Amino acid sequence: MRMRLAAGITLCTLMFLLSSPCEAKLVSDPLEPREIRITAQASNAAPLLITINKGERVRLLLDSGAKDMRFSILDLHIEQQVSAGQTKTLEMTPELEGRFPFSFSALGENSVAGELIVSGNPAERASNMKVTFDRDAPGIVIVEAGAERIRINTATKTIERLTDAPLAATQQTPKEQAQPQLTKQRESSKAYEPYDYRVVNIPTPKRVRRHSLNMVFTHRFQEPITAFENEPRDEHIARISKDLFGLDSFAVSSFGLTFGITDRLYANVYRSPLCQQGLCKTIELGLGYHLLDEAGKSPIALSAYASVEGDHNFTERYTWNFQTMLARSVTRYVNVFFSPAVHVNSNGGDRFKEFLRTQPLAAKLRLGRHSGSFGFGVNAQVRPTTSLLFEYTPRVGFQMGQIVADFNDATGQLLGFRNKSEAEIGFGIEKRIGRHVFSLTFANTQTTTTARYNSSNLALPPSKFTIGFNLFRRLL
């Protein structure tokens, strides 16, 4: 009897090893990744189930067929846009085991889905193999190894792979059921998106992921890196040696957080410590909604945003903003942006000339109360994770800048006041690595809140720029 039982177990183990699903193939070059093609079909993806080993280098060949689709493995923070008729390549080396659903989705259509199973390598599965017998059904053996469960009927000599979640759950202990089945993998540096949430200052319609917490940090120096107009050469050299291209000048460091409430709705809070005439210590609170992705029948990506800004830590002088962000890929490597906005009460109470109330001639200066802006931007990839940036933001209505006095050159008499202002312009270089994005920027303004970034508060012309940077980090 014992010999018969031992022979049965040996037969079961041998049949399991011979019938195990597709594993890593032995190749002449062990450094070459295994290639797996995933194709989006009418109602599902092919293959529906992919099994790979932990630590195995895999190259996924993504084929969306005749439609523009987005491939995603949300639990691994992987998203890749795949154009119609093209094959995108995605390399990965998973280090954690688990079952990870993947999907192809097109705008306005149901997504097709499958599952990626990451299991231990063959040696680990052999050492961790678990064999159990079904007491209610003699001759039935359940073999478990990693993420695989095999049911073997020794009487009929048949093998059945158990993949149904309800059946797997019945085999778990209460302690095992309480544990999560999916383990999130650290975001790979190769999982990147074509652009960040800002060009330099203007926002983009990049989607905020559900339940993600994102941080943005902006830093802007005050002194320009080039000479002032009509500045003698000796003074210019002295200025460079003193301020080192503006790096020793006063700087404004602003900080914000964005949280994805759903896959489309997100909330934003942002604070700028900049304090000068008309604005000081501004806090901005806003809500955004992602409407469209550039996929399927939609030729653009589109988001809408509304916010309110309050000075002196959101206690007075409020401005309301209503903004739309659009993006379109011109080529595979270039994305263009258009971000029109309306800023209500951006100069409420003529607050930008309050300090001139004692001057009768100041009443003749009309600054306006509301403003509108039209942000244009370009992101051009020069490497897969590196881009060159450029933006330009003309305005209508109120234009923030500086108020300067005009005097009669002969008599020195005060003739009046005028608003010296310039449209915002900026450029830079951006580097994206996984959850991080860093941009070295050059702009003619220190202001970065929605109501203010479209004006040069320094009143610098387009030929004068200050150094700064943007830092983005996904915290969750």
C-alpha positions in Angstrom: 0.0 0.0 0.0 2.8 2.4 0.9 4.6 1.7 -2.3 1.5 2.3 -4.3 0.9 5.6 -2.6 4.5 6.7 -3.1 4.3 5.7 -6.8 1.1 7.8 -7.1 2.7 10.9 -5.5 5.7 10.5 -7.8 3.4 10.2 -10.8 1.5 13.3 -9.7 4.7 15.4 -9.3 6.0 14.3 -12.6 2.8 15.1 -14.4 2.7 18.5 -12.8 6.2 19.3 -13.9 5.5 18.2 -17.4 2.3 20.1 -17.6 3.3 23.4 -16.0 2.5 26.6 -18.0 4.9 28.3 -20.3 8.1 29.3 -18.4 11.2 31.3 -19.4 12.8 29.6 -22.4 16.4 28.6 -22.3 18.3 30.6 -24.9 21.9 30.8 -25.9 22.2 34.3 -24.5 20.7 34.4 -20.9 20.9 38.2 -21.0 18.4 38.5 -23.9 14.8 39.1 -22.6 12.0 36.8 -23.5 9.6 38.3 -26.0 5.8 38.1 -25.5 3.4 39.6 -28.0 0.1 40.9 -26.6 -2.6 41.7 -29.1 -5.9 43.6 -28.6 -8.8 41.7 -30.3 -12.5 42.5 -30.6 -13.6 41.2 -27.2 -10.4 40.2 -25.4 -6.6 40.3 -25.4 -4.4 37.5 -26.7 -3.1 35.8 -24.7 -5.5 36.2 -21.8 -3.1 34.7 -19.3 0.7 35.3 -19.2 2.9 33.6 -16.7 6.5 34.8 -16.1 9.1 34.2 -13.4 10.1 36.6 -10.8 13.4 38.3 -11.8 12.9 37.3 -15.5 13.6 39.9 -18.1 10.6 40.1 -20.4 10.0 42.3 -23.5 6.3 42.9 -24.1 5.3 43.6 -27.7 2.1 45.6 -27.6 -0.2 45.5 -30.6 -3.5 47.5 -30.5 -4.6 46.4 -34.0 -6.5 49.0 -36.1 -7.2 51.4 -33.2 -5.3 53.8 -31.0 -5.4 52.2 -27.5 -3.8 52.5 -24.1 -2.2 49.5 -22.5 -2.1 49.5 -18.7 -1.1 47.4 -15.7 -2.4 49.8 -13.0 -1.1 47.8 -10.1 2.4 48.1 -11.5 1.9 51.8 -12.5 2.4 51.0 -16.2 0.6 52.9 -18.9 1.6 53.0 -22.6 -0.1 54.6 -25.5 -0.1 52.4 -28.6 -1.0 53.9 -31.9 -3.0 52.0 -34.6 -0.9 49.8 -36.8 2.2 50.2 -34.6 3.9 47.9 -32.1 5.2 49.4 -28.9 8.0 47.6 -26.9 7.9 47.6 -23.1 10.6 45.8 -21.1 10.2 44.8 -17.4 11.9 42.7 -14.8 9.4 42.0 -12.0 10.9 41.4 -8.6 7.7 40.6 -6.7 5.1 37.8 -7.1 1.4 38.3 -7.7 -1.4 38.4 -10.1 -1.7 41.7 -12.0 -4.6 42.4 -14.4 -3.8 44.2 -17.6 -6.0 45.9 -20.2 -6.2 47.5 -23.6 -8.7 50.4 -23.6 -9.9 52.8 -26.3 -11.9 56.0 -25.6 -15.6 55.4 -25.4 -15.3 51.6 -25.7 -15.1 48.7 -23.3 -11.6 47.6 -22.5 -10.2 44.2 -23.2 -8.4 42.6 -20.4 -6.1 39.8 -19.3 -3.9 38.8 -16.4 -0.1 38.7 -15.8 1.0 36.2 -13.3 4.5 36.7 -11.7 5.6 33.5 -9.9 8.8 32.3 -8.3 11.5 30.8 -10.4 11.3 27.0 -11.1 13.8 26.2 -8.4 11.8 28.1 -5.8 8.5 26.6 -6.9 10.0 23.1 -6.6 11.2 23.8 -3.0 7.9 25.4 -2.1 5.6 22.9 -3.7 2.6 21.9 -1.7 0.7 18.7 -2.2 -2.7 18.0 -0.6 -5.3 15.2 -1.0 -9.0 15.7 -1.3 -10.6 13.6 1.5 -14.0 13.6 -0.1 -12.7 12.5 -3.5 -10.2 9.6 -3.4 -7.6 9.8 -6.1 -7.7 13.6 -6.3 -4.5 15.5 -5.6 -4.1 19.3 -5.4 -0.5 20.5 -6.2 0.3 24.2 -5.5 3.5 25.9 -6.5 3.8 29.7 -6.5 0.8 31.2 -8.3 -0.3 27.9 -9.9 -2.8 25.3 -8.6 -3.1 21.9 -10.4 -5.8 19.3 -9.8 -4.7 15.8 -10.7 -7.1 12.8 -11.0 -5.0 9.7 -10.6 -7.9 7.5 -11.5 -8.6 9.0 -14.9 -5.1 10.4 -15.3 -6.3 13.9 -16.1 -4.9 17.2 -15.1 -6.9 20.5 -14.6 -5.5 23.9 -13.9 -7.4 25.7 -11.2 -7.5 29.5 -12.0 -10.9 30.5 -10.6 -10.7 33.0 -7.8 -13.6 31.6 -5.7 -12.1 28.1 -5.8 -8.7 29.4 -4.8 -10.2 31.3 -1.9 -11.8 28.2 -0.4 -8.4 26.6 -0.1 -7.0 29.5 1.9 -6.9 29.8 5.7 -8.6 32.8 7.3 -5.1 34.4 7.9 -4.2 33.9 4.2 -7.6 35.4 3.1 -6.9 38.6 5.1 -3.6 39.2 3.3 -3.7 41.2 0.0 -3.2 39.1 -3.1 -1.4 41.8 -5.1 1.9 43.4 -4.2 2.6 46.7 -5.9 6.0 46.9 -7.6 8.2 50.0 -7.4 7.6 52.1 -10.5 10.2 51.3 -13.1 12.3 54.1 -14.5 11.3 52.8 -18.0 7.6 53.5 -17.3 7.2 57.1 -18.4 4.7 59.4 -19.9 5.4 61.9 -22.7 5.0 65.1 -20.6 4.7 66.4 -17.1 1.8 68.3 -15.4 3.4 71.6 -16.4 5.4 72.8 -19.5 7.2 75.5 -17.6 4.3 77.3 -16.0 1.2 76.5 -18.0 -0.6 73.3 -17.0 -1.1 70.2 -19.2 -4.0 67.8 -19.4 -2.0 64.9 -18.0 -4.3 62.5 -16.1 -4.0 62.3 -12.3 -4.1 58.7 -11.3 -6.8 57.6 -8.9 -5.8 57.7 -5.2 -2.3 59.1 -6.1 -0.8 61.9 -4.1 1.5 64.1 -6.1 3.9 66.9 -5.1 5.1 69.8 -7.2 7.8 72.2 -6.1 8.7 75.3 -8.1 11.7 77.6 -7.5 12.3 81.0 -9.3 15.2 83.4 -8.8 14.7 87.2 -9.2 17.7 88.6 -11.0 18.0 87.9 -14.7 21.0 86.0 -16.1 21.5 88.6 -18.8 22.4 92.3 -18.6 19.8 95.0 -18.1 19.0 97.3 -21.0 21.7 100.0 -21.6 23.9 98.6 -18.8 27.6 99.2 -19.4 29.8 96.2 -19.9 31.8 96.9 -16.7 28.6 97.0 -14.6 27.3 93.8 -16.3 30.5 91.9 -15.4 30.3 93.3 -11.8 26.7 92.1 -11.6 27.6 88.6 -12.8 30.4 88.3 -10.2 28.1 89.6 -7.5 24.9 87.6 -8.2 26.4 84.7 -10.3 23.7 84.9 -13.0 21.0 85.6 -10.5 21.6 82.5 -8.3 22.5 84.7 -5.3 19.3 86.8 -5.7 16.0 86.6 -3.9 14.1 83.4 -4.8 10.5 82.2 -4.5 9.9 78.6 -3.6 6.3 77.4 -4.0 4.8 74.1 -3.1 1.7 72.2 -4.0 -0.1 68.8 -3.6 -2.5 67.1 -6.0 -4.7 64.1 -5.1 -6.6 61.9 -7.6 -10.1 61.4 -6.1 -11.1 59.2 -9.0 -9.6 58.3 -12.4 -10.8 61.6 -13.7 -11.5 64.0 -10.7 -8.6 65.5 -8.7 -8.1 68.1 -6.1 -5.2 70.6 -5.9 -3.7 72.9 -3.2 -0.8 75.2 -3.9 1.0 77.9 -1.9 3.3 80.7 -3.1 5.2 82.9 -0.5 5.7 85.7 -3.1 4.9 89.0 -1.4 4.8 92.3 -3.3 2.3 95.1 -4.2 -1.1 93.6 -4.9 -0.4 90.0 -3.9 1.2 88.3 -0.9 1.4 84.7 0.5 -1.2 83.2 -1.9 -2.9 79.9 -1.4 -4.8 78.3 -4.3 -7.5 75.6 -3.9 -8.8 73.9 -7.0 -10.7 71.0 -8.6 -9.9 69.5 -12.0 -11.6 67.0 -14.2 -10.0 64.9 -17.0 -12.4 64.7 -19.9 -10.5 63.1 -22.8 -7.4 61.1 -23.6 -5.8 61.4 -27.0 -6.9 57.9 -28.1 -9.5 56.2 -30.2 -11.8 58.8 -31.8 -10.5 61.7 -29.7 -7.8 63.7 -31.5 -6.8 65.6 -28.3 -6.4 65.2 -24.5 -8.6 67.5 -22.6 -9.0 68.6 -18.9 -10.9 71.4 -17.1 -9.9 73.2 -13.9 -11.5 75.7 -11.6 -9.8 77.3 -8.5 -9.9 80.1 -6.1 -6.8 82.0 -4.8 -6.7 84.0 -1.6 -3.9 86.3 -0.4 -2.4 86.4 3.1 -2.9 82.6 3.5 -6.4 82.6 2.0 -7.9 85.3 4.2 -8.6 88.1 1.7 -8.5 89.4 -1.9 -9.9 86.3 -3.7 -9.5 85.5 -7.4 -11.5 82.8 -9.3 -9.9 80.9 -12.2 -11.6 78.8 -14.9 -9.2 77.0 -17.2 -9.1 74.4 -20.0 -6.0 72.4 -20.9 -5.7 70.7 -24.3 -2.8 68.6 -25.7 -2.1 67.1 -29.1 0.8 65.0 -30.4 2.1 66.5 -33.6 4.6 63.7 -34.3 5.7 60.8 -32.2 8.1 63.0 -30.3 6.4 66.4 -30.2 3.3 67.4 -28.1 1.7 70.9 -28.3 -0.5 72.5 -25.7 -3.1 75.2 -25.5 -4.4 76.4 -22.1 -6.9 79.3 -22.2 -8.1 80.7 -18.9 -10.3 83.4 -17.4 -9.3 85.1 -14.1 -12.1 86.8 -12.3 -11.3 89.6 -9.8 -7.6 89.3 -10.5 -7.3 93.0 -9.7 -10.2 93.5 -7.4 -10.4 96.9 -5.8 -7.5 98.2 -7.9 -5.3 96.6 -5.3 -2.2 96.7 -7.5 -2.1 100.5 -7.2 -3.3 100.9 -3.6 0.0 102.5 -2.7 -0.7 105.4 -5.1 -4.0 106.5 -3.6 -2.5 109.7 -2.4 -1.5 110.6 -6.0 -4.3 112.3 -7.9 -2.7 111.4 -11.3 -3.0 107.7 -10.3 -6.7 107.8 -10.9 -6.1 108.2 -14.7 -4.3 104.8 -14.8 -6.8 102.1 -15.8 -5.5 98.6 -15.0 -8.8 96.7 -15.3 -10.3 94.2 -12.9 -10.4 90.8 -14.8 -8.0 89.1 -17.1 -7.8 86.3 -19.6 -4.7 84.4 -20.8 -3.9 82.1 -23.7 -1.1 79.7 -22.9 0.8 78.0 -25.8 3.4 75.3 -25.1 5.6 72.7 -26.8 7.2 69.6 -25.4 9.8 68.0 -27.8 11.4 64.8 -26.9 15.1 64.5 -27.7 15.5 61.2 -25.8 12.8 58.8 -24.4 12.8 60.5 -21.0 14.3 64.0 -21.9 12.4 66.9 -23.6 12.9 70.5 -24.5 10.3 72.9 -23.4 8.9 76.2 -24.7 5.8 78.3 -23.8 4.3 81.7 -24.4 1.3 83.3 -22.7 -0.3 86.5 -24.1 -3.1 88.1 -22.1 -6.1 90.4 -22.3 -7.6 92.7 -19.7 -5.6 93.3 -16.5 -1.9 92.7 -16.9 0.2 92.4 -13.8 3.7 94.0 -13.9 5.1 97.1 -12.4 3.7 100.7 -12.1 6.3 103.3 -13.0 6.1 107.1 -12.9 6.6 109.3 -16.0 8.5 112.6 -15.5 9.1 115.6 -17.7 12.8 115.4 -18.5 13.2 119.2 -18.6 11.3 120.2 -15.4 11.2 116.9 -13.5 7.4 117.3 -13.1 5.4 114.2 -12.6 3.3 113.6 -15.7 1.5 110.4 -14.6 1.8 106.7 -14.2 1.9 103.7 -16.6 1.7 100.0 -16.3 4.9 98.3 -17.4 4.1 94.6 -18.2 5.3 91.8 -20.4 3.6 88.5 -21.4 5.0 85.4 -19.8 7.6 83.4 -21.8 9.7 80.5 -20.8 11.8 77.5 -21.9 13.7 74.7 -20.3 14.8 71.1 -20.4 12.8 68.3 -18.7 14.0 64.8 -17.4 11.5 62.1 -16.4 12.5 59.1 -14.3 9.7 56.9 -13.0 7.8 58.9 -10.4 10.2 61.9 -10.7 10.3 64.8 -13.1 12.8 67.5 -13.0 12.8 70.6 -15.2 15.5 73.3 -15.4 13.6 76.4 -16.5 14.2 79.9 -17.8 11.3 82.4 -17.5 10.7 86.1 -17.1 8.4 85.8 -14.1 8.5 84.5 -10.5 4.8 84.0 -10.3 3.4 80.4 -10.6 -0.2 80.4 -9.4 -3.0 80.1 -12.0 -4.0 83.8 -11.9 -0.4 85.2 -11.9 1.9 82.9 -14.0 0.7 84.6 -17.2 2.3 87.9 -16.3 5.9 88.9 -15.7 5.8 90.4 -12.2 9.4 91.4 -12.8 8.4 93.3 -15.9 11.3 91.6 -17.8 11.1 91.7 -21.6 11.3 88.4 -23.5 15.1 88.8 -23.9 15.6 88.7 -20.1 15.2 85.4 -18.2 15.7 84.2 -14.6 16.8 80.7 -13.7 14.4 78.3 -11.9 13.3 74.7 -11.7 10.3 72.5 -11.3 10.3 69.3 -9.3 7.5 66.7 -9.5 7.2 63.6 -7.4 4.4 61.0 -7.1 4.3 60.2 -3.4 1.6 57.5 -3.5 
